[in-house]
Amino acid sequence: MFTLAIIGRPNVGKSTLFNRLVGKKLALVDDRPGVTRDRREGEARLADLTFTVIDTAGLEEGRNASLEGRMRAQTEAAIAQADAILFLIDARAGVTPDDKYFAALVRRAGKPVVLCANKAEGRAGEAGVLESYALGLGDPVPLSAEHGEGMIDLFDALRLALPDATQPPLEEARAPARETSDDEDGSDVDLSKPLRIAVVGRPNSGKSTLINRLLGEERLLTGPEAGITRDSIGVDFCWRDRKMKLFDTAGLRRRARVVDKLERLAGADALRAVRFAEVVVLLMDSDIAFEKQDLTLADLAAREGRAVVLALGKWDLVGGGGSKLAELREEAWRLLPQLRGCPVVPVSGVTGRGLDELMQAAIHVHEIWNKRISTARLNRWLSAAVEETPPPAVSGRRIKIRYITQPKSRPPHFLLFGNQLDELPASYERYLVNGLRQAFGLDGAPIRISKRAGENPFDDKKRR
């Protein structure tokens, strides 16, 4: 499988073509230039070709220390990583001086180049397609990423540029899950798939810096400016032989403060990353931890059924040591009772402190999230719990809970059987949830409870 980098000046349709090739709307797309900042990878398919495609920021001139310069460095890293370069121009705008400048940069890379003239639908782009011959990058491929036109020509051009391109690999058969008996605990962890971890938080909390430190390279764009990250960038990572996929997300502010369309799109992309993740790492600023937005994000992850790790970022700037950490842990479990016992880990993306503990905590809560508890153990616990604190009576009739089982995990989901369970108070449900968490070590994972009432054999007689 080969890697293809999409290169070009801003607003020529690179992200639109990226989305077309991966078959999903992964990259943010807008009419204004400069939406993409980080490089983003995706698994693409074109006819029988399977390859990795990289979406890059628009090539712009600027000082190396500026935001534009750092974006250009990300694009240059994508060029170095790629096996071939897809150089994109806007056929409707024609060849611009910037196109000529960056075409020379692409030629110096010494890699196969496929020149594409985007937005070539209709007659408006014919002149631009002809002008593109002057770039000296070979015959242009006219296409329309928005409408899907010219994809067959692009396929032929890729075959010509990379004749030894690998064919789609055969999918490995997944081993069937091991069946467990009613008195035996189990787990739904699939070690053949990467553990998906989304790092979320408020703007400028250090999410990209933290992930760069884990990867050991400047993979993601960072800087003092708030709101640099827009797309949710997924990066493959291996920690102690465990495959992972880390998702860097845009900083999330309160909805009332978001007025810019791009920030709304970036926020929606971050929320989508949370929904598709297995573990959510909520990164907070240690000096101002547990603000309202932090609690909202933690509650969102819990409602989505994700395992949660609370990371206290910028710990190198905090004094107090162990006493401060103990205080913050107590505060976390007090403010987030639905995630009581979840790991609270102090970290620093600058010094690298606490990163091993953070990964261990993520793997630990993932195991809890996948945990299955035997029916026999659950019912022994239920008998003791109900005997110690029976359910209250409703309208003079006692609520009976007869049986409990766990139909699924991810997160742990329990099913109660009995009579009048619709009348079971929320306070008693919390008692059961806290008991399950304590008895079976389900810290850090949200717990779901469903109820199923038994049929009353005398209902028909009452109706008659």
N, C-alpha and C positions, 0 to 999 in steps of 0.2 A: 504494500500500500504506500502511495506517495503522498507528499504534502504540497499543496498549492497555496500561494499567498496572493491575495487580491490587493493590488497597489494602484494608486492614482491620486490625483489632487482632490480636494474636498468637493462633495456634492455631485459626484459623477455616477453614483448608484452602486457603490461597493457593497454596502450593507444589504441593499435590495437583492443583488446577485447572490450574496452569501445566503440569505434566507431562501432564495430559490433553489440553491444547490443542496442545502441541508433539508429542505422540505418542511421547514418550520419557521415561524416568525420569532427567531431567537434574538436577532440584533435589532436595536431600536432604529427606526427609520423616520425621518422628518425632512421637510423641504429645506430647512435652514442648513447651511454647511457646518461642519465640525461637530456633528452629533457623536460620532465614534471617537473614543480617545484611547482605550486599551486595545490590544490585539485579542481577538476572540477566535477560538478554534471550534470546529464542528465536524461531525462525520457526514460527508457528502456522498451522494450517489448520482451518477449521470449515466443512463443506460446500464451497461454491465460494469462500469467503472466504480469502484469504491475508493475514496481517498479522504484525506484530512484537508480541510480548507480553512484558511486564516483570514479573517476580516481585520483590516488595519485602519488606523486613523488616516485622514487625508494628509498627503505630503504638503507641508508648509515650511517656508523659510522662517528662521528665528534663532535667537541665541540659545546655546546649549542649555543654559540654566532656566530658560523660560518654559512655560507650559507647552508652547509649540515645539520647542527643542526637545523636551522630554517625550512628547508624542512621536516626533520623528525618530528618536532613538528606539522606541518600541517598534516602529515600522521597519527600521533597519535590522532589528533583531529577528523580525518575521522573515525578512529576505534571506538572512543567513540561515534560518532554520528550514526554509522551503527547498524542495527539489526543483520546482518550477515556479515562474512568476506569471501571473495574469495581470497585464497592465491595461487599465481601464481608462477610456476617455469618454467625454460627452460628445456624441456625434452631432447633436443639435447646436452646441456651442462651437464646434470645430476644434482645431489644434491651437492651443494657447501657448504663450511663452513658458508658462509653468510646466505644461506637458512636455515641451522640448527639454527643459532643464532636468526634469525627473526621468525622462526617457534615457538621458545620458547616464544618470545614476543607476538605473536598472541595467543598462548594458555593461557597466563596470562590474556588476555582480558576477558576470560570467556564468549565468544559469539560463536554461531554456526559457524563452519568453513567448507568451501568447498575447498578441495585441487584440483587444476587443473594443469596438465602438458601440457603447451603450446608447439607449434611447434612439435607436435607428429605425423604429417603426414608422411607416409612412414615408413620404418624400422629403420631409423636413431634415432628415439626417443624412441624405445621400451625399451632399457636399462634404460633410465632416468625415464620412467614411473614406472618400477619395483623398482628402487632405492628410489623413493619418498615414498614408504611405510615406510621407516625408519624414516620419520619425525614424525610419530605418530599422524597424523591428519586425519586418516581414509582412505578409498579407494580413490585413485586419479581418476580424470576425465581426460582422454586424449582428447585433442582437438587441433584444429588449428584455431586461431582467424583470421589469414590472409585468409584462404580458407573457413571458416565457417563450418569446420568439428567438430563433437562432441557436437553440440548445443542441441541435444535431450538428450544426457547423462547429460549435465549441467542442463537442465530443470528438469530431474528426481532428480538430486542431490539437487537442490534448494527446490523442493517439500518435499524431505525427511528431509532436515535441518530445513525448516520452514513450518511445516504442517498447521499452521494457517494463512498462507499468504493471504492477502486480494485479492479479485477478482477485475478486472478492474471496476472502478466506472462508473456509467451511466453518459453520457455527458448531461450537462444542456442545454436546448434549449435556444438559444439566442433570446432575445426579438426583434421583428422587429423594424426597424428604423421608427421613426415618420415622416410621410409625411408632408411637408410644402408647403404652397401656394406660388404663385409668389410674393406676397407682404409681406411675412413673413420670417425673418431670421431663420436659424437653425444651427445644429451642428452634426458632425459625431463622437463625443466622445463616446466610449463604456467603461463605468465604470466597466463592469464585467471582463475586461481583464487588466492585469498589464501594466502599462506604461513602455515602453522599453526605457532606457536611456543608451547611450554609452558614457563613459568618455575617451576622446582621448587627445593626446598631445605628445610633444617631450619626449625623454627618461629622466628619473629622474626628472620629473616635479611634482611628488607627487600624482599620480593618485591612487595608491593602498592605500597610507596613508589616502587620503581623503575618500575613500569608507570605509575603516576600521573605521574611526571616525564616519561616518554616521551609520554604523551597530552597533557600540558600542562594537566591538570585533576584535581580530586580525585574521580576516577571510582570508585575502590575505597576501602573503609573501611580506615583505618590508625589506629595508636595504639601506646602503649608496651606494651599487654597482648599477651602471646604467645598465638597460636592464634585470632586474630580471624577470619581467613578460614576458611570451612568449605566452601562450594561452590566448584567450579572455574568461574570466571567467564571467559567468552570476550568479548573486546572487539575490534571492528573498528578498524583503524588503517592509515594510509597513510604510508609513509616514502619520500620521494624518488620519488613516483609508483608505488611498489610496494605493492600491497595486501597486508595482513597481518591475521592474527587472533591476538591475544595471549591466552593462557590463564593467569590467576592461579590458583594452587593452594594448598591447605592445606599448612602445614608438616608434614613427615613425620619422625616419630621412630622409634626402634627399636621393633619390634613388641612386644617384651617389656614396654616401658614404657606401652603403650597399653592402658588399662583401660576408658575411657569408650566407650560405644556410638557416640556422635556422632563422636568422634575417629576411630573405626574406619571409619565411613561416609565421613567427609571424606577419610581416607587412601585408601580405595578409589576415591573420585571423582578424587583427584589422580593415581592410577596409571592410571585410564582416560584422563585427559587426556594422559598420556605416550604411551599406546598409539596415540592418534589424532593425535598431533602429528607434524610432519615434522622439526622442530628442537627440541631440548630445551636450554634455558639453565639450567644448574645454578648457582644463586646461593649462594655461600659467604661466611661472615664472614671477612674477610681476616686477622684476628688469630688465628683458630683454624681455618684452612682445612685441608681434607683429613683431617677426622676420619673415624672409621669409617663413620658414617652418610652422609657426603658420598661416600665411595668406593662405598658400597652403591648409592646413587642413580645414580651415574655408570655403574656396571656394569649396573644395571637398564636404563638407557636404551640401552646398547650391546647388551644381549641382546635388547631389543625392536627393534633395528635402526634406531634413530633417530640422526640427526646430532647432535653434542653441541658446545656452547660452554660453557666454564668461565668464570664471571663472579666476580671477587673483589670482593664488596660492601663498602660502608663504607670505601672506599679513602681518603676524606678524613681518616680517623682514624689512618692508618698512616704511619709514617715509613720512610725508607730508599730511596724512589724506585725508580730503575732497577735497582739491585742487588737489592733485595727482590723485584721483579717477576721478574727473571731466575732467582732462587733458587726462587720458587714455580713457575715454568714447568718447570724441571728436575725438581722434585718431582712435578709433575702427570704428566709423561711417564714418570717412573720408577714411580709407583704405579699408573698406568693404561696399561699397554702396549697394551691392546686399542684405545685411542684415541690412540695416540702421534701427536703433531703437532697435536692439536686446539687451536683458539684459546683462549688464556687472557687475558682482558680485565679490567683493573681498572676498576671503575665506582663511582659514588656516586649513589644516588637523591636525596640531599639537595641536592648541588651540581650534579648533571647531568653530572659528568665521565664521559667514556668511553662515553656512550650512542650516539654516532654510530659509534664503533669496534665496539660490541657489535652494532649492526644490520648493519654491513658484514660482520662475522664470521659472523653468522647466514645472510646471503645467500650468502656464499662457501661455507660448509660444505653449504648446501642444493644448490648447483650441483655440488659434489663428490658428494653423496649421489645425485644424478640422473645422474651421468656414465656414458656408455657408451664403452668402448674397443674399437677395431676388432680383429677376430680376427687380422688379419695382424700388427699391432703386438704383440699378446699372444703370439703364437707365436714371433716373433723374440726377444722378451724371455725366453720359456720356454727356448728353445734355449740362450741364453747362461747362464741361471741354472742349468740342469741340467748344462751342461758345466763350469761353475765349481765346483759342489758337487753331485755326483750323489747320487741317493737311495741309502740303505744297502741292503745285501743282506739278505734274510730267508730263513733256512734254506738258505743257499747259492744262492738265486735272486735275481737283481737285479730290483728294481722298475723298471718302465719307464713313464714319463709321456710320452705321444706327442703330446698335443693339448690346447689350452685354448681356451675361448670364454666369453663373458659372456652368459648367457641373459636376465638382467634386472638392473635397477638398483633403487635405493630400498630398501635399500642395495646397493652393488655386489656382485654375486653371480657367482662364477666356477665353471666346470665343467671338471674334469680328466678326460681319457680316457687309459686305459693298462691295464697288467696289474698284478695284485696290489695295487691301490690301497687295499684294505681293510687291508693291513699297513703302510701309510705311517705313520711315527711322527708324533706330535703336534709334535715339535721341528722336523721337516722342513716340516710345514704352516705353522708359525710363520715359518720361513725364507721360504717362498713369500709369505705374507701381508705380511711386512715388505718383501720385494722389490717386490711390487706397489705397496705404499703409497709407497715411495721412487721407483720408476721412473715412476709415472703421477700422482703428486701427489694421493694419496687420503687426505691428512691429515684427521683429525677424524671420519671416517665408519667405522663398523664394516664389516669385510669378511667375506663368507661364501664358503666353498669347499665344493663338493660333488664327489663322485668317482663315476665310472662306469667299471667294468672292462669290457674287451672280452671277447667270447665266445671260449672256447677250442674250436677245431674238433675237438680230440682227446678232449674230455670223454666223449662217447658211447662211444668205443672203450675208454676206461679202465673205464667202468662195466660194459661187456660182458665 
